[in-house]
Amino acid sequence: MTGEGGNPVAAMTGEGGNAVAAMTGEGGNPVAAMTGEWMGVEAVAAECGVDPELLETFYDMFAQTERVMTVYSQGVNQSSTGTDKVNAIINCHLATGRIGRPGSGPFSVTGQPNAMGGREVGGLANQLAAHMRFDDPADRAALQAFWRSPGLPPTPGLKAVDLFDAVLDGRIKALWIVATNPAVSMPRADRVRAALAVCPFVVVSDCWPTDTSAHAHVVLPAAGWGEKDGTVTNSERRISRQRPFRKAPGQARSDWRQFAEVGQRMGWADAFAWQTPAAVFREHAALSGHANGGRRVFDISAVADIDEAGYEALQPFRWPLPAGAFNEGGRLFAQGGFSTPDGRARFVPVRYQALPAAGLRLNTGRVRDQWHTMTRTGLVPALMSHTPEPVLTIHPADAATAGIAQGALTRIVTVEGEMLLRADLRHTQRHGEVFAPMHWTDQFASTGPVGRVVSGKVDPVSGQPELKATAVTVEPATVHFHGLLVRRTGGALPDICHWIRVPVSEGQMYRLAGLRPMPAGDDTTRFAAALLGQAEDTDWLEVSDRRRGVLRVAVVRDGALEACLFLARDASALPNEAAVIPMLGAPVPDAARSKILAGRMYDATAAEGPKVCACFGVTRDAIRHAVATHRLSSVQQIGVLLRAGTNCGSCIPELEEILRNVRMPAD
């Protein structure tokens, strides 16, 4: 109900317009007051790119179905009009009474773990702890009294995009970044990095090195998810204990302890006197009930006096749970009781705003096996096997217009900058839009994160960036040579060609593309050595064919393959990746040295394409073969035969796509 990227609280309180006029029609057309100018079904269908008959069917289903849930996520929220979109969804549920009942209501699937819990403790720039409000003098006075603070800012803080603008122009002199990697995940990533570079004092708390921690003056080692002790809150307001299953390594500490120790050393020992997570929780619970009296729905003061043993044994419960309550909070809004002075809901007028005309729009988001900026998932070879590199998904018609072929290295240009991605032509991609994943960083791609080219436009209410609709142009990039590099050591390569790094079982694989002609003569050896990371005490094996533009180099150390490099003007002259990867780190008998340079030391390979099912290592080609050979017609049948899709289930959509694409043999 919090609507990441939107402001559904406004839908409950009437902020942003005359709720009475919107509900009763006083002063004009109530439909126009809520939705702006009337648009017919044909116009809406054309704007959304859907069939008018399907839209009519959807409208009929919504009207005739008593219980309706609207499940939405970043496609709605990450928009410069996300607040209006969320309010429009809530307006529909309020107008039809589909809220406060089982199976009914708006349901925001947020993009972060514990997003609800973060809001409860004031983890937003425009919200105080315990759901208190900056614009409510009574809330500010209550919080100031509770914390015995000499002062409290009367206005909200800066939201993320504005925050880094303030760092860049010198208004902010110190920054403490905890558990996030804005140098990758933020739009206008180059601008964020420039801000970090000029900030006089940057502190980063994290459990892994990141692109952001590289700019830090102080790095505080933080405990990871499985090492933390505390609570989390899910989307039904249920608070659950999270207990660590391993000890934090070295000097790594929980976030709350880092905050407490800094606060104590700054002179506020009494205010930050917590010694255990239970002490933090007790203060949190006590604040939720302070000066509340039913003014705020969030209230867990019934557990404000919980002792250490009680906290350790705490069972999940759903708020509200005010002082004196013995049973957890029930369903909200079943009998009204919205967070307004009179307890009645408010409609919020919204108006549709079309995006400015543009040729193509860049939509960014996530792929199945990666999490945010790949600080951990990017280290796991099994998770890289399905989508080993970021690609630009584009409709074939749009690709043809731009002269882009399947797999071609493509230049993406926006007002913020440019980057390179390989094109993946798919009819399932919406015409007029292209998609790129947000995960890859400078550690995995030479052109860095897609956030470098994403617009900094934001929603005027929530401050949420427009991450789904950046105007973009695309064009094929000129590639002078192609390459494949495998080596035991990782890290970024020198800035001498475009590269993508893919972790493999014994080291790293790099896919290379030369944006300039391959060096000649002695420069060729120096070029190869820079890529191979040549160490001392190694044997250097090399073969070249200048006429064909082919260079092959292998480095052997202590009788095992340390690295090998294959370059060619024509990509078809490169060896199969699946044949090369197993050679890395393997013993190299003298008789096998020529096979290394041929790229096939082993006769048998697992060259069956990318893995669709990461749980059981089932490849795409194996699934396609099974579907065609055994005439499989369902995901369940694939699961019985290959086990794919029977564990976590995340590969099921791709299994369904394979079923649609593979033609069954005729009887």
N, C-alpha and C positions, 0 to 999 in steps of 0.2 A: 504493500500500500504506500510505500514511500516514494516509489517511482524514480529510480536513479535517472538523472538527467531531466526530470520534470518536477513539477511542484503541485502534487495532488492535494497538499494541505490547503492550497488556494481554493480547490473545489469544495472543501468542507467549510471554509470560512468566508467565502464571498470576496476575497481579495481580487482586485482587477476588474470589477464592474458592478453594475446594479443588479443584484440577484433577484430582487422583487420584480423588476421589469422583465428580466429574463424568464421568470417562472410564470408571470401572469399576463405578459403582453402589454403592460402599461407603457405607453410611450412608443409603441411600435410592434412590429411582428416578432413574436418570441422566437420563432425559428431563425429568423434573420439575426436576431440579437445574439443567439448562441453560436450560429455557424457562419455568419456573414452572408454574402449573396447566395441565393439558392442556385444549386447546380443539379441538373437532372442526371438520371442514371447514365445516359449516354456520355455526358461530359465527364462524370466521375470515372467511368470505366476507361475512357480515353486517357485521362490524366494518369490513372494508375496502371495502365497497360494490361487490363484484364478484359475478358469477354463480358459484354453487357448482360448476357443471360446468366452467367455465373454470378455476377454481382447482384442481379435480381434474386437469384436463388439464395444467396447469402442473406440479403435483407429479409426475405421471407422466413428463413430459418431462425434468424435472430428474433423476429417478431413473434413467431409461433412457438418457440422453445421457452419453457418456463424458467429453466435453470441454464444460465449462460455465464461462462467465464471468459474474460478477454486476457489471454496470456501474451505479454509483450516483453521485448527486451531491448537490446541496443539499437536495433533498427529504428525504433521509435525514439528512444531516449537520446542517442548521440546525434542530435540535430539542432540547428539554430532555431527551430520552432518546436523543440521537444516538449516544452512546458504546455504549449497549446495542444499538442497531440495527446499528451497524457490527460489533460483536462477534458478534451473532447471524449476520450474513452470513458472517463468517470461520469461526464454529463449523460452519456447514453445509459449507463447503469443506474444513475439516479432517476432519470426520466422514466425508466421502465420498472423501477423497483427491484432490479436484479442486483441487490447488494445486501449484505447482512444475513444471507440465507445460505444453507449448504449448496455447494455447486454453483454459486453465483458471486460475481464481483470481478473487479479488475485485479490482475495478478502480475506484478512486475518481477520478471526473472532477472535479478541483478547480475552484474558482471564480476562481482568480487565476493570472496568468502566473507561471511560475517558482516555483510553490508548493513543489515538491520542493526546489529550490535554497535557498529561504528557510529551510527546516528544517535543511538541512545546515550552515548558518552560525549556527544558534541563534536564528532569527527567531521564536521563540515564547516566551511568558513562563515556561513550565514546562520549557524545554529549553535546555541549554548547547550551545555550538558543537561541531561534529563529532559530533553525536548523543550527546554526553555527558549524564549525568543528574545532576540536583540531589540525588537521594536515594541516590547512590552515592558514598561517601566517597573511593574510589579515583579516580573520575572528577574530583571536585572538586580533589583533591590534584594530579592530573596536569595539569589546566588551570592551576591556580595556579602550579605549577612552570614550565610552558611559558611563561607570560606574565610570570613573575617578579613576580607580584602580591602585595602585602602581605596581602591578604585577599580572600575570595570569599563572597558571600552563601550561607548554608547552605540556604535555602529558595527556592522559585520566586517569581517576581515576580507582580504582579497581572494578571489577564486583563482584556480590554478593558472589559467592563461594570463590574467592580469597580474598575478603574483610574480611571474618571471619577467614580465615587462617592467615591474617595479624594481626588481633586482638589477635588470640591465641598465635602467636609468639612474640607479644609485639611491633610490628611496629606501630600499631594504639593504642592510649591511651584513646581516648574518642570516643563515638558513640552516635548519636542521631537518634533514630528509630521512624519513623512517619507512622502511619496507616498501619502497617504490622506486622506479627507475625512469624518471621523467626525461632523461637525456635520450631515451628511445621511445617511450610511450606517448609523450606529448606531441601535439601538432607543432609545426615549425620547430622541429627538433634542433636545427642548427642555431636558431635564436635562443632556445633554452640552454644549449651548450655555451653560447657566447655569454649568457647571463651568469652561468656557473663559473666561467673563466674569470670574470671581473669581480665577482662577489668577494669581499674581503675575508669572509669566514664562512666556510661550508663544512657542516658536519653530516655524515651519512651513517645511519645504523642499518646494517644488513648482514646477512649470513653468507653472502657470496660476493666476490668482486663484480662490479657492474660498470657500465659506461658512465653512470653517475658518480660512483665512488672514485672513479679516476680523477674527478675534479675536486675531491674533498681534501680539506686541510687536516681533518680528523676523521678517522673511520672507527666506529664503535662496533665490535663484533656482536651480533645479535643471535639469540636463540632462534632456531627454526621452528616450524609448525609442530613437529612431533616432539619438541623439547620444551614446549610452553605449558604453563599451568594457568587456567583461567576459565572463562565462560565464552560461549558464542550464542548468537540468537538467530534462529532461522526465519523463514518468511511467514510462518504462522505465529510469530512472536514468542516462540518457545525457547527459553534460555536453558542451555545444557552445559554441564561441566566438560571441559576439555582437560584431560590428564596426560602428562608426558609419558611417552613410552621409551625414551632414551634420555640420557644426561647430555646437556649441552657441552660441547667440546671446549677445551682451553678456557679462555677468559670470556667466552660468549655469555651474555646475560639477557634476561627477558626485557622487553621494552619498558615495562613499568618500573623495573629496578634502575634502568638507566635514567629515566626521568626523575626518580626519587633521589638518586645520588647527586645528580646535577643540581636539583632544587636545594638539597641540603647544603651543598658546597657553595651555593650562591647566598646562603644566609637564612634560608627558610626551613630550618630543621624540624620545627613543630608541624608545619604544613605538609611536609613530605616524610612523615615518620613511619610510613608503612614498612613492615618487615616481612609480610607474607601476601600472597595473592588474596587471601581471605580478608585481610585488612582493607585492601583496595576495594573489594566487592562490598564490604560493609558500608564504606563511605558512599559508594555509588548508590546503593539501595537507600541509604538514609536521605541522600539528596533528592531522590525521586519522590519522596513523600514530603519533603520540606516545603511549607507554605503552599501545599497542593490543594487539599480539600476538594478534590474532584475537578479542579481546573484543568489538569493535564491527565490524559488517559494513561500515559506511562507512569506507573507507580508500583514499585516492588518493595515498599518499605516494610512489608511483613517479614522480610528476611534481613532487615538491617542489623539485627542483634545476633546473627548466626555466629557460632563459635568455630574454632578451627576444625573440630571433628565433624560438626554439622556441614561445613563447607566442603570438606573432603567427601562426605557421603551424599551431597546434594543431588536430588533427582531432578530430571527435566521438569520445568513448569512453564506455564504460559502467563504472561502479564496481560492485564493488570492484576496485581496481588498486593493491595494496600494493607496497611497495618490493621491487624485484627482479623484478616481474611484467613480462612482455612482451606478454601478450594481455589484452584487456579482460575484465571480470568476466562470467561466464555467468549462466544462469538460477538464481535463488535457490531454495532449498528442494527442489530436484529429488531430492536424496538426504537430505532432512532438514536438519539444521544450522540450526535456528531459533535465535533470539537468547535462549537460555536457558542456564543452567549446564551442563545435560546435552545440549543440542542438540535436545531433543524439544519438540514443540509442546504447548501447554496450551489446554484449553477454558476459557472464562470463563463462569460461570453468569450468565444474564440473566433478567429477568422483565418480561413485558409490562405496561406501565402505560397504562391508558386515560386519555385527556384528560378533564378535568372537563366535566360537561355544560354546554353553551352553545347558544344559538340558532344563530348563524352564526359561522364562523371566518374570519379574514382571513389569506390566504396572500399573501405578497409575493415578488416575483422580478423577472426580467428580460424585456424584450421584444427583438425581433430586432435592431434597428438601433442600439441605444443601449448604451453601456458605463458601468457604475457610475453616477457622479453627473453625467454629461453635461458635464464640464468641457471636453471637446473635441468629442465626437460631437454635442453639442447645438448646436454652432456651424455645422454643415453642413446646409444646407437639404435636400439630397437624402436625408439620413438621417432627416430629420423628416417626409418626405412620406408614409411608410407609417403611422406612428402619431404624428400631430401633437400629441396631448395624452394625458395619463394618463387612463385610464378604469377604472371598477370593473366587472369582469366578474362577472355574476350570473346564476344560473339563472332562467328565466322564472317558475317556480313560486315561488321565493323572492322575486322582484321583485313578483309579484302579491300575496303575503302582506303585503309592506311598502308596497304602493300606489305602486310605482315604475314609470314608463313608460320605454320605450326613449329614451335620450338625455337623460333628466331629470337635473338637477343633484341629487346625492344627498349627504346628510350622513352621515358615518361617525363613529361614537362608540365609544370604548373607555375603559378606566379611565385611560389616559394622556392622552387629549385627543380632539379631533375635527378633521376636515378635510372638504373638499368634492371630489367627483369626479363626472363624468358617468357614467351607468349604461350598460353595454353588455350587453344581454340575449342570452345564448347557451345553447343546449341542451347544448353541449359542456362548459360549466362544471359542475363537480360540485355536485350538490344539497347544500345545507347549508354551502357554502363560497363565499367571494367572493375574487377575485384583484385585486391592484393592483400596478403596476410600482413599483420602488424608485428609479428614476433622477431624477425631476423634483425640482428644488430651488426655493428661494425666488427664484432668478433666472428661473425659467420658470413658476412657479405661485404665486398669491397665498397659498395655504394651505400652501405649503412641501412638504417631503418626507413620504412616507408613514411614514418612520421616527418621526415625531412621535407616532403613535398605536400603534406596535408595542410589545408587552409586553417588559419587561426580564427575564423568566424565562430562566434559563440551565441548561445541562447541568451537573450537579454535578461531573463529572470534567473535561470539556474546557473548560467555560466558554462554549461556543457558545450564542448567544442563540436563543430560540425564535422564528424569523422566519416560520414557516409556519402558526401556529395561534393567533392572538390572538383572544380572544372579542370580538365586535363586534356592534353594532346599526346598522341602516341605516334612513334615512327620507328622503322627498323634501324638498328644500329649497324654500322659497318664493322665486320669482324674479319681481321686479317689472318688469324690462325686460331685453332682450337687446341685445348690441352686437357690432360688428365694427370694429376699429381697425387701420389700417396706417400705419406711419411709418418714416422713414429711420433714426431713432435707436432704440437698444435700451434694455435695462435694465428694472428693476422699475417698476411703476406705483404711484401713490399708493394708500393703503389706503381707497379709496372705492367699490370694487366688486370682485367676484371676477373674476379674469382668468387666462388661460393665454397664454403667449408662444410663438410659432412663428416661427423664423427663415425668411425667404424670400430670394429672390435679390437684391433691392434694399433689404432692410431687415428689418422685423419686422411680423408680424401678431399681433394680440391678439384672442382671443375673450372677450367680456365677459358678465357676468351680474350684474344689480343686486339686491342683497340688501335694499335699501331703495328706496322710490319715487324716481323720477327727479326731480331738483330742478326748480323752476319759476322763471319770470321770469329776472332777472339771474343767479340762481344757476346756471341752466342753462348760460350762457356760461362762467362760471367753472369749472364742472364739466367742460365740454368742453375748455377750455384746459388744465386740469390733466392730462387724458389725452393731449392732442395734443402737449404739450411745446412750446407755441407759442414761436417765436423772433422776433426783430426782423426788420424788412424783409421781411415776408410779407404776402400777400393772403389775407384771411379770407372764405371763401364759406360761406353758411349758408342752410338752408331748414328750416322746422319746421312740424309739423301737430299742434297741441296736442290736438285732438279724437282723433286716432288714436294719439297718444303717439309721434310720430316726430320725430327730429332727425337732420339730415345736415349735416356740416361738412367743408370741405376747406381745406387750407392750401397755397398756391402760393408758391414761392420761386424767384426768378430764372427764371420761366417754366416751372418743372417742379413736379410734385406732391410736396410735402414730407410730407404726411400727410392722411388723411381718416378720418372717424368716422361710423358709422351706428348709431343707437340706435332701438329700437322696443319697445313693450309686447308685441307679437306677433312671435315669431321669424320667421314667414313673411314679414314685411315687410322683412327684411334682404336685401341683394343677394347674389348668388352670390360666394363667396370667390374662385373661380377667375377671375371676371371682374374683381374688384377688384385682386387682387395685381399683375397686369401694369401697372396704371396708376401704381404707385409709382415715382417718379423719372423718369417719362416727361414729355416736353414737353406743355404744356397750351395749345393755341391758344385764343383768346378764344371761338371758336365751339364749343369742346368743354367749356366750363366746366359747362354744364347737364348734360352727359353724365356728368361726374365725380360730381355729386350724385345722379344716377340710378343710379350704380354700374355703368355699362357704357360706358366710353369706347371700347372695342373690341367689334366685333360678334362676332368669332370668339373662342371661349375653349376652354380645355382642360379643361372640366368633366367629367371622366370618373371622378371619385372618387380615392381615395388610391392611391398607387403600391405595387403588390405587389412588383414586381421593381425594386429600386433600381439594379441594375447597368445595365439598359437602359431604365429609365423607363417600364415597362409598367404601366398602371393596372388596377385591379380590374374596372372596367366593360369595358375593352377585352378582358380575358381572358374574362369572362362572355359577351360578345358573340361572341367567336371560338369558344368551346366550343359555344354553342347553334347558331350559324350553320353551322359546319363539322363539327358532330357529333363533336367531339374526345372521346376516351375515356381519354387517358393524359397524364401529365406530359410524356412524350417528344414527343407530337404538339403540345402547346402550345409546346414549345421550338423545334420545327421551324418553326412558323408565326410565333411572336412573339419567339423567343429567350429568353423568360422561363424562369428555372431552369437555364440552360445555362452560367452562369459560376460564382458562388460557391455556388449551391445552397441558400442559406438560405431562399429563398421556396418551396421545394418543398412543405413541409407545407401552406402556404396554397393552393398550386395544387391539391393533392389535396382540400382542403376545398371549393374552388370546384367541382371536378369532381363531388363528391358532392351539392352543393346545387343545381346547375343541371340542370334537367330537360331531357332531350334531346327534340327534336321527334319525334313519331311518324312512322313510315314511311308 
